[in-house]
Amino acid sequence: MRRIALVLLPVIVLGVMLLESSARASLIYEVNSTGDLPDAAPGDNQCDTQPGVAGDQCTMRAVIQETNGEPGTDGIDFAIPGMGVKTIAPKTQLPDITGPVEIDGYSQGAASPNTKPLAQGDNATLLVELSGARDTEFGPNGLTFDAGTSGSSVKGIVINRFAGTGIVLNLGADATIQGNFIGTGPAGMAAHGAGFDGIFSNADVHVGGTPPADRNVISGNGRDALGGNGTYTVQGNYLGTASDGVSPLGNQGSAIQIFRSNSVVGGAGGAANVIAFNAGDGIGLINTSMNNPISRNRIFSNGDLGIDLGDDGRTPNDLGDGDTGPNEFQNFPVITSATRSGSGALTIKGRLRSTPSQAFTLEFFRNPPGGDEGETFIGQAMVSTDGTGLATFTVHPSRSAALHDRITTTATNANHSTSEFSGPRTVVSP
């Protein structure tokens, strides 16, 4: 089944004249069956698996076959009859997607995106489940995007139980992944992960976003939530928790593995992620990946380090911070004291030894007793090192901490390379 969407083309002048579509796609196909039959005549602009039967029968497999033969960006919507969650369980791997598509699971029935802030869990109602439970092949993936699919998007889908990876983005398949549950059941509370990664990307990929509706839950997978050799923008997601944002549902590897430079994890204004309960690192940075800012996330209860430069355990600081490697092996600050006055004011003192005569952003985090990652962001400060590479600081963050909480901090240099967490300092009375 297909339907035509009106396309509006406003003119935008940015040095050169560009044309952009303000609508989704000029041709939108609707999946109306949970079956797995192929399209009867791929490339005829008509998604139908049984031409001899009245009406169009359009499976997920068939609609991918049709969109692969279409120029431009196509839409994939869902109109499967009946109430409740509709499970699409292909018996063999679905065809690779070879042209840009916009997959919208929120088009199914009464599906709806999340409306809650990060601290309150995810109340999205997802009614389309793509499951690998029936797939008999070795190592099949859920959705695979090949080169030439740049501009694709996936939202409002549950993807689980594949022996391979939930979503694979090959080189040249830059995409946006928002509002999905990847590795869980439809309620987001049980682990039904892929055998490998939730998302494996060798492309530029935007995972999540600052609005609540963009949040993904990527948990319960057999390896990492997000891995590969791409460049990532990861914001507003739950990586390793259930959809309530607090219950453990860790990935069996790390939450995020970064191999390339210029990725972004977290940020201000709703961009923070919850990264918790993963068996490996919260965030591992590998090879020569640099200029990767990691900011304001809630990182806690991971099996290894919260942030690991080199993916090899804690990297010691070096004099002058002249070494090279993941995030330039940026030195972390050292907290020398953390005191809470009778009025509740928190004072943090310490030092940073790093590159001489440079400016740095320090972020401070509160952890419960025993915690040594960065569970709750409480404030930041700017410091500059002197000619010897030393900066000392006394900071009164905007948010306080209780006695016996533990404070950690990170340093981010002018190139946006963030350090590992400092060692924790327990909050005491002055």
C-alpha positions in Angstrom: 0.0 0.0 0.0 1.2 3.5 -0.7 0.0 7.0 -0.4 1.3 10.3 -1.8 2.2 13.1 0.6 2.1 16.8 -0.4 5.6 18.2 -0.6 6.3 21.9 -0.1 9.6 23.3 -1.3 10.5 26.6 0.4 13.6 28.5 -0.9 16.3 29.1 1.6 19.3 31.4 0.8 22.5 30.6 2.7 25.2 31.9 0.4 23.8 29.6 -2.2 20.2 28.7 -3.1 19.0 25.5 -1.5 15.7 23.6 -1.8 14.4 21.6 1.1 11.3 19.6 1.7 9.2 20.7 4.6 7.1 17.5 4.4 8.4 14.0 5.1 8.6 12.3 1.8 6.9 12.4 -1.5 6.0 8.7 -1.5 4.9 6.9 1.7 4.3 3.2 1.9 2.2 1.7 4.7 3.0 -1.7 6.2 -0.4 -3.3 6.8 0.6 -6.9 7.6 2.8 -8.7 10.1 3.5 -11.4 7.5 6.9 -12.0 5.8 6.0 -12.5 2.1 8.1 -10.6 -0.5 6.7 -8.1 -2.9 5.2 -9.7 -6.0 6.7 -7.1 -8.4 9.5 -5.0 -6.8 9.9 -1.7 -8.5 6.4 -1.2 -9.7 5.5 1.5 -7.1 2.9 -0.9 -5.6 3.5 -2.8 -2.4 1.5 -6.0 -2.7 2.5 -9.5 -1.8 -0.7 -11.2 -3.2 -2.0 -9.4 -6.3 -4.8 -12.0 -6.7 -6.2 -11.1 -3.3 -8.4 -8.0 -3.0 -6.6 -5.0 -1.7 -2.9 -4.5 -1.1 -1.0 -6.8 1.3 2.2 -5.0 2.3 4.7 -6.6 4.6 7.9 -5.0 6.0 9.9 -7.1 3.6 7.8 -6.0 0.6 7.9 -2.3 1.5 11.7 -2.3 1.8 11.9 -4.0 -1.7 9.7 -1.2 -3.1 11.5 1.7 -1.5 14.8 0.3 -2.7 13.6 0.8 -6.2 12.5 4.4 -5.7 14.5 7.5 -6.2 14.6 10.1 -3.4 13.5 9.7 0.2 10.5 7.4 0.8 8.4 7.0 4.0 7.5 3.8 5.7 4.4 4.0 7.9 2.3 1.4 9.6 -1.4 0.6 9.5 -1.6 -2.9 10.8 -5.2 -3.8 11.7 -6.1 -4.5 15.3 -5.3 -3.3 18.8 -2.1 -3.6 20.8 1.5 -4.3 19.8 2.1 -5.7 16.3 5.1 -8.0 16.1 6.9 -8.3 12.8 9.1 -11.4 13.0 10.9 -12.1 9.7 12.1 -15.7 9.1 15.2 -14.6 7.3 17.1 -11.3 7.4 15.2 -8.4 5.8 16.7 -6.9 2.6 19.4 -4.2 3.1 17.9 -0.7 2.7 19.6 0.9 -0.3 17.8 4.3 -0.5 16.9 6.9 2.1 13.8 6.1 4.1 11.9 7.6 7.0 10.5 4.8 9.2 7.8 6.1 11.5 6.4 3.6 14.0 4.3 6.3 15.7 2.0 6.1 12.7 0.6 2.8 14.0 -2.7 3.0 15.9 -2.5 4.8 19.2 1.3 4.9 19.4 2.8 8.0 21.0 6.2 9.4 21.9 7.6 10.1 25.3 6.6 13.3 27.0 8.5 13.0 30.3 11.8 14.7 31.3 14.9 12.5 31.8 14.5 12.1 35.6 11.0 10.7 35.3 11.4 7.8 32.9 10.0 7.2 29.4 6.3 6.9 28.8 6.3 6.3 25.1 3.7 3.8 23.7 5.4 1.8 20.9 3.1 -0.5 19.0 5.4 -1.9 16.3 7.9 -4.6 17.3 10.6 -5.8 14.9 11.7 -9.1 16.3 14.4 -11.6 15.4 12.8 -14.4 17.4 11.8 -16.4 14.3 14.9 -15.7 12.2 16.7 -19.0 11.5 19.8 -17.4 9.9 23.2 -17.1 11.7 23.8 -13.6 12.9 21.0 -11.7 11.2 20.5 -8.0 11.9 17.3 -6.1 12.3 17.6 -3.1 9.9 20.7 -2.6 7.7 21.3 0.7 5.9 23.8 0.6 3.0 25.7 3.5 1.4 23.4 5.8 -0.4 20.8 6.0 2.4 22.1 9.2 4.0 19.2 11.2 5.5 17.3 8.1 6.7 15.5 8.0 10.1 14.0 5.4 12.4 11.6 6.4 15.1 8.9 4.7 17.3 10.0 1.1 16.8 10.9 -1.7 19.2 13.8 -3.7 17.8 14.8 -6.9 19.7 15.9 -10.5 19.7 18.2 -10.4 16.6 21.2 -12.7 16.8 23.3 -9.9 15.2 22.7 -6.2 15.7 19.5 -4.2 16.0 20.4 -1.4 13.5 23.5 -1.4 11.2 24.5 1.8 9.5 27.2 1.1 6.9 29.6 3.8 5.6 27.5 6.5 3.8 24.3 5.7 5.7 24.2 8.8 7.9 20.9 8.6 9.9 18.8 9.8 12.8 17.6 7.3 15.4 15.0 8.7 17.8 12.2 7.5 20.0 13.0 3.7 19.8 13.4 0.8 22.3 16.4 -1.2 21.1 17.1 -4.4 23.0 14.0 -4.4 25.2 10.4 -5.6 25.1 7.6 -3.2 24.0 7.2 -1.9 27.6 10.9 -1.2 27.8 11.3 -3.1 31.1 12.6 -6.5 30.0 15.9 -7.4 28.2 15.4 -8.9 24.8 18.6 -7.7 23.3 20.5 -8.3 20.1 23.3 -10.8 20.3 25.8 -8.0 19.4 25.2 -4.2 19.5 22.0 -2.2 19.7 23.3 0.1 17.0 26.5 -0.5 15.0 27.4 2.6 12.9 30.2 3.3 10.5 28.4 6.5 9.5 27.5 9.8 11.1 24.5 9.1 13.3 22.3 11.2 15.6 21.0 9.0 18.4 18.3 10.7 20.5 18.0 14.5 20.9 17.1 17.2 23.4 13.2 16.9 23.2 11.7 14.1 25.3 10.1 12.6 22.2 13.5 11.9 20.7 14.7 9.7 23.6 15.8 6.1 22.9 16.1 3.2 25.3 19.1 1.1 24.2 19.6 -1.6 26.8 19.9 -5.3 27.3 22.1 -6.0 24.3 24.8 -8.6 24.1 27.6 -6.2 23.4 27.5 -2.3 23.2 24.5 0.0 23.0 26.3 1.9 20.3 29.5 0.8 18.6 31.3 1.1 15.3 33.6 3.5 13.5 31.2 6.4 13.0 30.8 9.9 14.4 28.0 10.1 16.9 25.8 12.7 18.5 24.2 10.9 21.5 21.8 13.0 23.5 18.9 12.4 25.9 18.9 8.5 25.9 18.8 5.7 28.4 21.7 3.4 27.8 21.7 0.5 30.2 18.5 1.1 32.1 14.9 0.1 31.6 12.5 2.7 30.3 11.8 3.9 33.8 15.3 5.3 33.8 16.4 3.7 37.0 16.0 -0.1 36.8 19.1 -2.0 35.7 19.0 -3.4 32.1 22.6 -3.1 31.2 24.3 -3.9 27.9 26.9 -6.6 28.2 29.7 -4.4 26.7 30.0 -0.7 27.1 27.2 1.8 26.5 29.2 3.7 23.8 32.5 2.9 22.1 34.0 5.8 20.2 36.7 5.2 17.6 36.6 8.5 15.6 36.9 12.1 16.5 34.2 14.8 16.9 31.5 12.8 18.5 29.3 14.5 21.1 27.8 12.7 24.2 25.4 14.7 26.3 25.3 18.5 26.8 23.0 21.1 28.3 19.3 21.7 27.9 17.9 18.2 27.9 20.9 16.6 26.1 22.2 14.6 29.0 22.1 10.8 28.8 21.6 8.2 31.5 24.5 5.7 31.1 24.3 3.0 33.8 24.6 -0.7 34.7 26.6 -1.7 31.6 29.0 -4.5 32.1 31.9 -2.6 30.5 32.7 1.1 30.4 30.1 3.8 30.3 32.0 5.4 27.5 35.2 3.9 25.9 37.3 6.0 23.6 39.7 4.1 21.4 42.5 4.7 18.8 43.1 8.3 18.0 39.6 9.6 18.6 39.9 13.2 19.8 37.7 16.3 20.3 34.9 14.3 21.8 33.0 16.4 24.4 31.3 14.4 27.2 29.1 16.7 29.2 26.5 16.6 32.0 25.5 13.0 31.6 24.3 10.8 34.4 27.0 8.0 34.4 27.0 5.5 37.2 27.1 1.8 38.2 29.0 0.6 35.2 31.2 -2.4 35.5 34.4 -0.6 34.4 35.2 3.1 34.2 32.5 5.7 33.6 34.8 7.3 31.0 37.8 5.3 29.8 40.4 6.9 27.5 42.1 4.0 25.7 39.5 1.4 26.9 42.3 0.0 29.0 41.5 1.1 32.6 42.5 4.3 34.3 45.1 6.4 32.5 47.4 8.2 34.9 48.0 11.9 34.5 51.3 13.0 32.9 53.4 16.1 33.5 52.5 18.7 30.9 49.8 16.6 29.4 51.8 16.2 26.2 50.7 12.6 25.3 48.5 11.8 22.3 45.7 9.3 22.0 41.9 9.1 22.6 40.8 12.6 23.6 44.4 13.5 23.8 44.6 11.5 27.0 43.5 14.8 28.7 44.5 14.9 32.3 41.8 14.7 34.9 41.6 17.2 37.8 42.4 16.2 41.4 40.0 17.2 44.1 41.8 18.0 47.4 38.7 18.7 49.5 34.9 18.8 49.4 33.2 20.4 52.4 29.5 21.1 53.2 28.8 23.9 55.7 26.0 24.0 58.2 23.9 26.1 55.7 24.4 23.4 53.0 26.8 25.3 50.9 29.3 23.0 49.1 32.9 24.0 48.6 35.2 22.0 46.3 38.9 22.7 46.1 41.5 21.1 43.9 44.0 21.4 41.0 44.5 20.6 37.4 47.9 19.9 35.9 47.7 19.9 32.1 48.9 21.8 29.0 50.4 25.2 30.0 48.6 28.4 29.4 45.3 26.8 28.3 41.6 27.2 29.3 39.6 24.3 30.6 36.0 23.6 31.5 35.6 21.6 34.7 32.4 19.7 35.4 31.5 18.5 38.9 29.3 15.5 39.8 27.7 14.1 42.9 27.7 10.4 43.6 26.3 8.4 46.5 28.7 6.8 49.1 30.8 4.3 47.2 30.2 5.9 43.8 33.1 7.0 41.6 31.7 8.0 38.3 29.4 11.0 37.6 25.8 10.3 38.7 24.5 13.8 39.1 25.8 17.0 37.5 26.0 19.8 40.1 27.9 22.6 38.3 30.9 23.7 36.3 33.8 26.2 36.3 36.4 27.6 34.0 40.1 27.5 34.8 43.2 28.4 33.0 46.6 26.9 33.6 49.7 29.0 34.2 53.0 28.7 32.3 53.9 25.6 34.3 50.6 23.9 33.4 49.0 24.3 36.9 45.5 25.6 37.7 44.0 25.6 41.2 40.3 26.0 41.9 37.9 26.7 44.6 34.3 26.1 43.4 30.9 26.6 45.0 28.6 24.6 42.6 25.0 25.6 42.1 23.8 22.3 43.5 24.9 20.9 46.8 25.6 17.4 48.1 25.0 15.5 51.3 27.6 14.6 53.8 29.3 11.3 52.8 28.4 11.8 49.1 31.4 11.6 46.8 32.4 14.3 44.3 34.1 13.7 41.0 35.1 16.1 38.2 36.2 16.1 34.5 38.3 18.5 32.5 37.5 19.4 28.9 40.1 21.3 26.9 39.7 23.9 24.2 39.6 21.2 21.6 36.5 19.7 23.3 38.4 16.6 24.5 37.1 15.4 27.9 39.1 13.6 30.5 38.3 10.5 32.5 36.6 11.2 35.9 38.8 12.2 38.7 39.2 10.1 41.8 36.3 10.7 44.2 36.4 12.9 47.3 34.0 12.4 50.1 32.0 15.3 51.4 32.8 16.2 55.0 32.1 19.0 57.4 34.5 22.0 57.3 
